[in-house]
């Protein structure tokens, strides 16, 4: 494995500006129009009553957000940072799944890094699916009003189409995050819900492409108390160790490329840099500095590309706790 701790110097100020007047005006103008969706109703697969469940039968809950409507940054000065839950899997019931040697190194690194950020770290190893489901529901039912956010790591084997392995069998990643939407977990409304997934997302290998580098060149809101809706799926981040369809690499002695790089970057930059920028640095580090070494020629000299999906509506800065 190549040296994957080298990181370019990056920094970010906490400066920002509110949403522009033109953007707000355009959004308001669009909101007053009659809208349609791009859903195709297929006979036998989608009933008209399904719409009624969401549009007619439910009274929307009203939750007070911890930040103003147009805030650029998430509020990160609550009494507590929040919980960081690690779901680690390095042994499995099925003989078809090889032990994930080195995963405990990742657990130790995550624990050290996120404890330093102020998180309460909770480590669960080799749980069966039913226990994972129970833990997620219990966690969503906790009172998070005094917390900045929540963070969940899943370290395991994975497949395509969002399937990840518990100790006993594979399940959909949706089962992890669905309990934390705002309609189910009101105390995390308007707060970051961070998911880090260290797992393969397929069996393909990335052989990379040879390239060469080019040279360098030198407000006051009078309606602040009026309720408004936010999407139930707002404020989620899903950070993946690899792209869909491809493998994710692990070193039996040093841990996984992605987790080790991620934690190293956070340790170095968290005081000056927002989370998305740190994830960009992590992605660049893994992409540029990590290359596989394997006795199988088909697995040797391979690359890896982290990816992410975000519905974050603000910037995440892990400001120091007093």
Secondary structure, DSSP 4 states (H G I P E B T S, - for coil): -------------S---PPPHHHHHHHHHHHTS---------TTT--HHHHHHHHTS-PPP----SS-TT-SB----SSB--EEEEEE----SSTTSPP-TTHHHHHHHHHHHHHHTT-EEEEEES--HHHHHHHHHHHHHS--TTBS-EEEEEES-B-STTEEE-SSSEEETHHHHGGGSTTT-GGGTTS-EEEEEES-SSSB-B------PPPP-----TTTTS-----TTTTEEEEESS-TTB---EETTTEEHHHHHHHHHHHHHTTTS-HHHHHHHHHHHHHHH-----SSTTTTT-B---EEEE---SB---PPP-
